Amino acid sequence: MTSREPSSGGAEPERFEPDALADLPPELALARLPPGRHGLPRSFILHNQRLRIVAAMLRVLPQHGYPDTTIGHLTEEAGVSRASFYGQFESKEECFLATYDLAAGWLCERVERVVAEGEWPTRVRTGVSEALRLLAANPAIAHLIAVESLQAGPAARERRQACLARFAETLRAGRPGRGELPADLEEMLLGGVFSLIGRYVDTGRAEQLPDAAAELVQYLLIPYLEPEETVRIAAQAA
């Protein structure tokens, strides 16, 4: 998660890197700071430590699961002291929530960007394909959002629901008018999508998520379009 991959044609890297989002210098981002006097401003040191702890949470969760993850796991992975951890977060839960906010925000923004234009069915297909591609490239993010958010307590589940609601607004925008449909249909549909993603992650198949694109596109379109049109559009996502 901490290594930078070269991008072609100026395209954004598809891997989620907290250091890149924070616009830190590549030579220092998430690096363990040198001991002793190094002349770095304290604000940089604190920001660096925070991002390293966030990255550690992402790496540690798939190994231990949220209930069994300890502050010790996080500090060891991040290379910081317990005092440094508590200087950033009051608890493991607060650290988890901060990590979730950063990762889910990144995912939502990337998907929203690619669905900004076009016909509604095409935007659904494009959004699903992009989300699955990003999650496959970042299995720790898929694990965080689809699995651990259900195990980390009420606040984490609220964050998950907020993420669902944000995606639901994107799905709802411009859809065909079907007044008889439930008002919260999009949230229910996307809950099913998250559940399927969780099954892929739990069985070690996160990298295969793009293979489910056609199935999920059809699932999301069925309530709104005729069956033949749904099948045709979903096939383009295969």
Secondary structure, DSSP 8 states (H G I E B T S, - for coil): --S----STT---SS--HHHHTT--TTTTT----SS-----HHHHHHHHHHHHHHHHHHHHHHH-TTT--HHHHHHHHT--HHHHHHH-SSHHHHHHHHHHHHHHHHHHHHHHHTSSS-HHHHHHHHHHHHHHHHHH-HHHHHHHHTGGGTS-HHHHHHHHHHHHHHHHHHHTT----TTS-TTHHHHHHHHHHHHHHHHHHTT-GGGGGGGHHHHHHHHHTTTS-HHHHHHHHHTT-
